[in-house]
Amino acid sequence: MQSIKFEMGELLAFVTTAEKASFRLAAEALYLSPPALSRRVERLESMLGARLLERTTRHVALTEVGQEFLQEARRALAVLDEAVQRLDDQVKLRRGRVAVACIPSAATSLLPPVLQAFAQEQPDVQVRVVDESAQQVVEAVLRGEADFGLSFTGSQEPALRFEALTRERYVLATPRDHAWADRSQVEWAELAGKRLISVSHTSGNRLLLDQVMAGLPEQPVAWHECNHVTGALALVEAGLGLAVVPQLALRQDHLRICGVPLTAPDVWRTLGLLQRRDRVLSHAAHALRQRLIQAL
């Protein structure tokens, strides 16, 4: 098979001239002089051994061979452009920084395996995790400090897009040697008189839990309070009381703590991704976002 000896610049010169039907306009589009453009087309014709363009003083038209070759030339340029774009995407994907804002319970349970897989695929991408309360996650995304966020609040923010990913119920975190550890469920009303560990008012969970407990016949009392669920679980593990936590915050394989579903009523929250409506994610951020979607 005869090797292809012409350059892509010559192919581009022919396609542009054919589309503009003018050497002058094509030369302007390619930032070339008309004689330089003409020489490129002539070299291409010489290599192919066929006339591609009919030239007059005022007009340029395709020959029959030129019309057929134009389709192939466009296809070749499109394939090359796609290949270059894919390579550029891969380069950008492997270099960069990503910031994700995440509530602490998800940061400790969901993110580690996702980030582990992402780091293996994209070892040159630096990731910053902003593990804060639900409201701080929303603010970090709004301010642009995070590319996107993972939380259960923010759907009411007009500047944010909230994409629901999964629902999780609230469970009672209890030591595995507690009398309730083997139960299939515990009713909220049974928490009255128990030593509870609560999250503080700065936690997004607190508002939801307070609303549920306000409807109980007798209000449970929190003897210890932490800013985040992770702190509350540490106190449960220390034997200081029981805590109501979202299910994903408590690993099923935890050695010392288990989660018992709370009923009457069943309480759930929706976990989703937050992103500013006017923000376009980088290739690296988009890749991490897709990994989280797959994981959930």
Contacts in CASP RR format, 6 or more apart in sequence:
PFRMAT RR
TARGET T0000
AUTHOR 0000-0000-0000
METHOD contacts of the structure
MODEL  1
MQSIKFEMGELLAFVTTAEKASFRLAAEALYLSPPALSRRVERLESMLGA
RLLERTTRHVALTEVGQEFLQEARRALAVLDEAVQRLDDQVKLRRGRVAV
ACIPSAATSLLPPVLQAFAQEQPDVQVRVVDESAQQVVEAVLRGEADFGL
SFTGSQEPALRFEALTRERYVLATPRDHAWADRSQVEWAELAGKRLISVS
HTSGNRLLLDQVMAGLPEQPVAWHECNHVTGALALVEAGLGLAVVPQLAL
RQDHLRICGVPLTAPDVWRTLGLLQRRDRVLSHAAHALRQRLIQAL
4 47 0 8 1.000
5 47 0 8 1.000
6 43 0 8 1.000
6 44 0 8 1.000
6 47 0 8 1.000
6 48 0 8 1.000
8 77 0 8 1.000
8 80 0 8 1.000
9 40 0 8 1.000
10 40 0 8 1.000
10 41 0 8 1.000
10 43 0 8 1.000
10 44 0 8 1.000
10 47 0 8 1.000
11 44 0 8 1.000
11 73 0 8 1.000
11 76 0 8 1.000
11 77 0 8 1.000
12 30 0 8 1.000
12 77 0 8 1.000
13 26 0 8 1.000
13 30 0 8 1.000
13 32 0 8 1.000
13 37 0 8 1.000
13 40 0 8 1.000
13 41 0 8 1.000
13 44 0 8 1.000
14 40 0 8 1.000
14 41 0 8 1.000
14 44 0 8 1.000
14 52 0 8 1.000
14 53 0 8 1.000
14 69 0 8 1.000
14 70 0 8 1.000
14 73 0 8 1.000
15 70 0 8 1.000
15 73 0 8 1.000
15 74 0 8 1.000
15 77 0 8 1.000
16 26 0 8 1.000
16 29 0 8 1.000
16 30 0 8 1.000
17 23 0 8 1.000
17 26 0 8 1.000
17 37 0 8 1.000
17 41 0 8 1.000
17 53 0 8 1.000
17 60 0 8 1.000
18 52 0 8 1.000
18 53 0 8 1.000
18 60 0 8 1.000
18 62 0 8 1.000
18 66 0 8 1.000
18 70 0 8 1.000
19 26 0 8 1.000
20 26 0 8 1.000
20 29 0 8 1.000
20 60 0 8 1.000
21 59 0 8 1.000
21 60 0 8 1.000
21 61 0 8 1.000
22 59 0 8 1.000
22 60 0 8 1.000
23 34 0 8 1.000
23 37 0 8 1.000
23 38 0 8 1.000
23 55 0 8 1.000
23 60 0 8 1.000
24 34 0 8 1.000
26 37 0 8 1.000
27 33 0 8 1.000
27 34 0 8 1.000
27 36 0 8 1.000
27 37 0 8 1.000
30 37 0 8 1.000
32 40 0 8 1.000
41 52 0 8 1.000
41 53 0 8 1.000
44 52 0 8 1.000
45 51 0 8 1.000
45 52 0 8 1.000
45 53 0 8 1.000
48 69 0 8 1.000
50 63 0 8 1.000
50 65 0 8 1.000
50 66 0 8 1.000
50 69 0 8 1.000
51 63 0 8 1.000
51 65 0 8 1.000
51 66 0 8 1.000
52 62 0 8 1.000
52 63 0 8 1.000
52 65 0 8 1.000
52 66 0 8 1.000
52 69 0 8 1.000
53 60 0 8 1.000
53 61 0 8 1.000
53 62 0 8 1.000
53 63 0 8 1.000
53 66 0 8 1.000
54 60 0 8 1.000
54 61 0 8 1.000
54 62 0 8 1.000
54 63 0 8 1.000
62 70 0 8 1.000
89 283 0 8 1.000
92 282 0 8 1.000
92 283 0 8 1.000
92 284 0 8 1.000
93 122 0 8 1.000
93 125 0 8 1.000
93 283 0 8 1.000
93 284 0 8 1.000
93 287 0 8 1.000
94 122 0 8 1.000
94 123 0 8 1.000
94 124 0 8 1.000
94 125 0 8 1.000
94 284 0 8 1.000
95 124 0 8 1.000
95 125 0 8 1.000
95 284 0 8 1.000
96 124 0 8 1.000
96 125 0 8 1.000
96 126 0 8 1.000
96 282 0 8 1.000
96 284 0 8 1.000
97 125 0 8 1.000
97 126 0 8 1.000
97 127 0 8 1.000
97 128 0 8 1.000
97 284 0 8 1.000
98 125 0 8 1.000
98 126 0 8 1.000
98 127 0 8 1.000
98 128 0 8 1.000
98 147 0 8 1.000
98 282 0 8 1.000
98 284 0 8 1.000
98 285 0 8 1.000
98 288 0 8 1.000
99 127 0 8 1.000
99 128 0 8 1.000
99 129 0 8 1.000
99 130 0 8 1.000
99 140 0 8 1.000
99 145 0 8 1.000
99 146 0 8 1.000
99 147 0 8 1.000
100 111 0 8 1.000
100 127 0 8 1.000
100 128 0 8 1.000
100 129 0 8 1.000
100 130 0 8 1.000
100 146 0 8 1.000
100 147 0 8 1.000
100 148 0 8 1.000
100 149 0 8 1.000
100 150 0 8 1.000
100 285 0 8 1.000
100 288 0 8 1.000
101 130 0 8 1.000
101 131 0 8 1.000
101 132 0 8 1.000
101 136 0 8 1.000
101 137 0 8 1.000
101 140 0 8 1.000
101 141 0 8 1.000
101 145 0 8 1.000
101 146 0 8 1.000
101 148 0 8 1.000
101 149 0 8 1.000
101 150 0 8 1.000
101 151 0 8 1.000
101 274 0 8 1.000
102 110 0 8 1.000
102 111 0 8 1.000
102 129 0 8 1.000
102 130 0 8 1.000
102 131 0 8 1.000
102 137 0 8 1.000
102 149 0 8 1.000
102 150 0 8 1.000
102 151 0 8 1.000
103 131 0 8 1.000
103 132 0 8 1.000
103 133 0 8 1.000
103 134 0 8 1.000
103 137 0 8 1.000
103 150 0 8 1.000
103 151 0 8 1.000
103 152 0 8 1.000
104 131 0 8 1.000
104 132 0 8 1.000
104 133 0 8 1.000
104 228 0 8 1.000
104 229 0 8 1.000
104 230 0 8 1.000
104 249 0 8 1.000
105 228 0 8 1.000
105 229 0 8 1.000
105 230 0 8 1.000
105 245 0 8 1.000
105 246 0 8 1.000
105 248 0 8 1.000
105 249 0 8 1.000
106 150 0 8 1.000
106 151 0 8 1.000
106 248 0 8 1.000
106 249 0 8 1.000
106 271 0 8 1.000
107 129 0 8 1.000
107 131 0 8 1.000
108 131 0 8 1.000
108 230 0 8 1.000
108 249 0 8 1.000
109 248 0 8 1.000
109 249 0 8 1.000
109 250 0 8 1.000
109 251 0 8 1.000
110 150 0 8 1.000
110 248 0 8 1.000
110 292 0 8 1.000
110 295 0 8 1.000
110 296 0 8 1.000
111 129 0 8 1.000
111 150 0 8 1.000
113 295 0 8 1.000
114 288 0 8 1.000
114 291 0 8 1.000
114 292 0 8 1.000
114 295 0 8 1.000
115 127 0 8 1.000
115 129 0 8 1.000
117 291 0 8 1.000
118 125 0 8 1.000
118 127 0 8 1.000
118 287 0 8 1.000
118 288 0 8 1.000
118 291 0 8 1.000
119 125 0 8 1.000
119 127 0 8 1.000
121 287 0 8 1.000
122 284 0 8 1.000
122 287 0 8 1.000
125 284 0 8 1.000
125 288 0 8 1.000
127 288 0 8 1.000
130 136 0 8 1.000
130 137 0 8 1.000
130 140 0 8 1.000
130 145 0 8 1.000
130 146 0 8 1.000
132 140 0 8 1.000
133 202 0 8 1.000
133 203 0 8 1.000
133 204 0 8 1.000
133 227 0 8 1.000
133 228 0 8 1.000
134 151 0 8 1.000
134 152 0 8 1.000
134 153 0 8 1.000
134 154 0 8 1.000
134 203 0 8 1.000
134 204 0 8 1.000
134 205 0 8 1.000
135 153 0 8 1.000
135 202 0 8 1.000
135 204 0 8 1.000
137 146 0 8 1.000
137 149 0 8 1.000
137 150 0 8 1.000
137 151 0 8 1.000
137 153 0 8 1.000
137 274 0 8 1.000
138 151 0 8 1.000
138 153 0 8 1.000
138 154 0 8 1.000
138 157 0 8 1.000
138 160 0 8 1.000
138 274 0 8 1.000
140 146 0 8 1.000
140 149 0 8 1.000
141 148 0 8 1.000
141 149 0 8 1.000
141 160 0 8 1.000
141 274 0 8 1.000
141 275 0 8 1.000
141 276 0 8 1.000
142 157 0 8 1.000
142 159 0 8 1.000
142 160 0 8 1.000
142 276 0 8 1.000
144 276 0 8 1.000
144 279 0 8 1.000
147 275 0 8 1.000
147 279 0 8 1.000
147 281 0 8 1.000
147 282 0 8 1.000
147 285 0 8 1.000
147 289 0 8 1.000
148 273 0 8 1.000
148 274 0 8 1.000
148 275 0 8 1.000
148 281 0 8 1.000
148 285 0 8 1.000
148 289 0 8 1.000
149 273 0 8 1.000
149 274 0 8 1.000
149 275 0 8 1.000
150 271 0 8 1.000
150 272 0 8 1.000
150 273 0 8 1.000
150 274 0 8 1.000
150 292 0 8 1.000
151 271 0 8 1.000
151 272 0 8 1.000
151 274 0 8 1.000
152 204 0 8 1.000
152 246 0 8 1.000
152 269 0 8 1.000
152 270 0 8 1.000
152 271 0 8 1.000
152 272 0 8 1.000
153 204 0 8 1.000
154 160 0 8 1.000
154 162 0 8 1.000
154 274 0 8 1.000
155 162 0 8 1.000
157 274 0 8 1.000
159 276 0 8 1.000
159 277 0 8 1.000
159 278 0 8 1.000
160 274 0 8 1.000
160 275 0 8 1.000
160 276 0 8 1.000
160 277 0 8 1.000
161 274 0 8 1.000
161 275 0 8 1.000
161 276 0 8 1.000
161 277 0 8 1.000
162 272 0 8 1.000
162 273 0 8 1.000
162 274 0 8 1.000
163 272 0 8 1.000
163 273 0 8 1.000
163 275 0 8 1.000
164 270 0 8 1.000
164 271 0 8 1.000
164 272 0 8 1.000
165 271 0 8 1.000
165 272 0 8 1.000
165 273 0 8 1.000
165 292 0 8 1.000
165 293 0 8 1.000
165 296 0 8 1.000
166 270 0 8 1.000
166 271 0 8 1.000
166 272 0 8 1.000
166 296 0 8 1.000
167 268 0 8 1.000
167 269 0 8 1.000
167 270 0 8 1.000
167 271 0 8 1.000
168 246 0 8 1.000
168 247 0 8 1.000
168 248 0 8 1.000
168 268 0 8 1.000
168 269 0 8 1.000
168 271 0 8 1.000
169 246 0 8 1.000
169 247 0 8 1.000
169 261 0 8 1.000
169 262 0 8 1.000
169 266 0 8 1.000
169 267 0 8 1.000
169 268 0 8 1.000
170 209 0 8 1.000
170 244 0 8 1.000
170 245 0 8 1.000
170 246 0 8 1.000
170 247 0 8 1.000
170 262 0 8 1.000
170 267 0 8 1.000
170 268 0 8 1.000
170 269 0 8 1.000
171 244 0 8 1.000
171 245 0 8 1.000
171 246 0 8 1.000
171 247 0 8 1.000
171 250 0 8 1.000
171 259 0 8 1.000
171 260 0 8 1.000
171 261 0 8 1.000
171 262 0 8 1.000
172 180 0 8 1.000
172 186 0 8 1.000
172 191 0 8 1.000
172 242 0 8 1.000
172 243 0 8 1.000
172 244 0 8 1.000
172 259 0 8 1.000
172 260 0 8 1.000
172 261 0 8 1.000
172 262 0 8 1.000
173 232 0 8 1.000
173 233 0 8 1.000
173 236 0 8 1.000
173 242 0 8 1.000
173 243 0 8 1.000
173 244 0 8 1.000
173 245 0 8 1.000
173 250 0 8 1.000
173 257 0 8 1.000
173 258 0 8 1.000
173 259 0 8 1.000
174 180 0 8 1.000
174 181 0 8 1.000
174 236 0 8 1.000
174 242 0 8 1.000
174 257 0 8 1.000
174 258 0 8 1.000
174 259 0 8 1.000
174 260 0 8 1.000
175 181 0 8 1.000
175 236 0 8 1.000
175 237 0 8 1.000
175 239 0 8 1.000
175 256 0 8 1.000
175 257 0 8 1.000
176 255 0 8 1.000
176 256 0 8 1.000
176 257 0 8 1.000
176 258 0 8 1.000
178 242 0 8 1.000
180 186 0 8 1.000
180 242 0 8 1.000
180 260 0 8 1.000
181 258 0 8 1.000
181 260 0 8 1.000
183 260 0 8 1.000
184 260 0 8 1.000
184 261 0 8 1.000
185 260 0 8 1.000
185 261 0 8 1.000
185 262 0 8 1.000
185 263 0 8 1.000
186 260 0 8 1.000
186 261 0 8 1.000
186 262 0 8 1.000
186 263 0 8 1.000
187 262 0 8 1.000
187 263 0 8 1.000
187 264 0 8 1.000
188 212 0 8 1.000
188 213 0 8 1.000
188 216 0 8 1.000
188 262 0 8 1.000
188 263 0 8 1.000
188 264 0 8 1.000
188 265 0 8 1.000
189 216 0 8 1.000
189 217 0 8 1.000
189 218 0 8 1.000
189 264 0 8 1.000
191 213 0 8 1.000
191 216 0 8 1.000
191 220 0 8 1.000
191 242 0 8 1.000
191 244 0 8 1.000
192 216 0 8 1.000
192 217 0 8 1.000
192 218 0 8 1.000
192 219 0 8 1.000
192 220 0 8 1.000
193 218 0 8 1.000
193 220 0 8 1.000
193 221 0 8 1.000
194 220 0 8 1.000
194 241 0 8 1.000
194 242 0 8 1.000
195 221 0 8 1.000
195 223 0 8 1.000
195 240 0 8 1.000
195 241 0 8 1.000
195 242 0 8 1.000
196 220 0 8 1.000
196 221 0 8 1.000
196 222 0 8 1.000
196 223 0 8 1.000
196 224 0 8 1.000
196 241 0 8 1.000
196 242 0 8 1.000
196 243 0 8 1.000
196 244 0 8 1.000
197 222 0 8 1.000
197 223 0 8 1.000
197 224 0 8 1.000
197 225 0 8 1.000
197 226 0 8 1.000
197 232 0 8 1.000
197 235 0 8 1.000
197 236 0 8 1.000
197 240 0 8 1.000
197 241 0 8 1.000
197 242 0 8 1.000
197 243 0 8 1.000
198 206 0 8 1.000
198 209 0 8 1.000
198 222 0 8 1.000
198 224 0 8 1.000
198 225 0 8 1.000
198 226 0 8 1.000
198 232 0 8 1.000
198 243 0 8 1.000
198 244 0 8 1.000
199 205 0 8 1.000
199 206 0 8 1.000
199 209 0 8 1.000
199 225 0 8 1.000
199 226 0 8 1.000
199 227 0 8 1.000
199 228 0 8 1.000
199 229 0 8 1.000
199 232 0 8 1.000
200 206 0 8 1.000
200 225 0 8 1.000
200 226 0 8 1.000
200 227 0 8 1.000
201 207 0 8 1.000
202 227 0 8 1.000
203 227 0 8 1.000
203 228 0 8 1.000
203 229 0 8 1.000
205 229 0 8 1.000
205 245 0 8 1.000
205 246 0 8 1.000
205 269 0 8 1.000
208 267 0 8 1.000
208 269 0 8 1.000
209 244 0 8 1.000
209 267 0 8 1.000
212 265 0 8 1.000
212 267 0 8 1.000
213 219 0 8 1.000
213 220 0 8 1.000
223 240 0 8 1.000
223 241 0 8 1.000
224 232 0 8 1.000
224 235 0 8 1.000
224 240 0 8 1.000
224 241 0 8 1.000
226 232 0 8 1.000
226 234 0 8 1.000
226 235 0 8 1.000
229 243 0 8 1.000
229 245 0 8 1.000
229 246 0 8 1.000
229 249 0 8 1.000
230 249 0 8 1.000
232 243 0 8 1.000
232 245 0 8 1.000
233 243 0 8 1.000
233 245 0 8 1.000
233 249 0 8 1.000
233 250 0 8 1.000
233 257 0 8 1.000
235 241 0 8 1.000
235 243 0 8 1.000
236 242 0 8 1.000
236 243 0 8 1.000
236 257 0 8 1.000
237 256 0 8 1.000
237 257 0 8 1.000
244 262 0 8 1.000
245 259 0 8 1.000
246 269 0 8 1.000
247 259 0 8 1.000
248 271 0 8 1.000
250 257 0 8 1.000
250 258 0 8 1.000
250 259 0 8 1.000
271 296 0 8 1.000
272 296 0 8 1.000
273 289 0 8 1.000
273 292 0 8 1.000
273 293 0 8 1.000
275 281 0 8 1.000
275 289 0 8 1.000
281 289 0 8 1.000
END
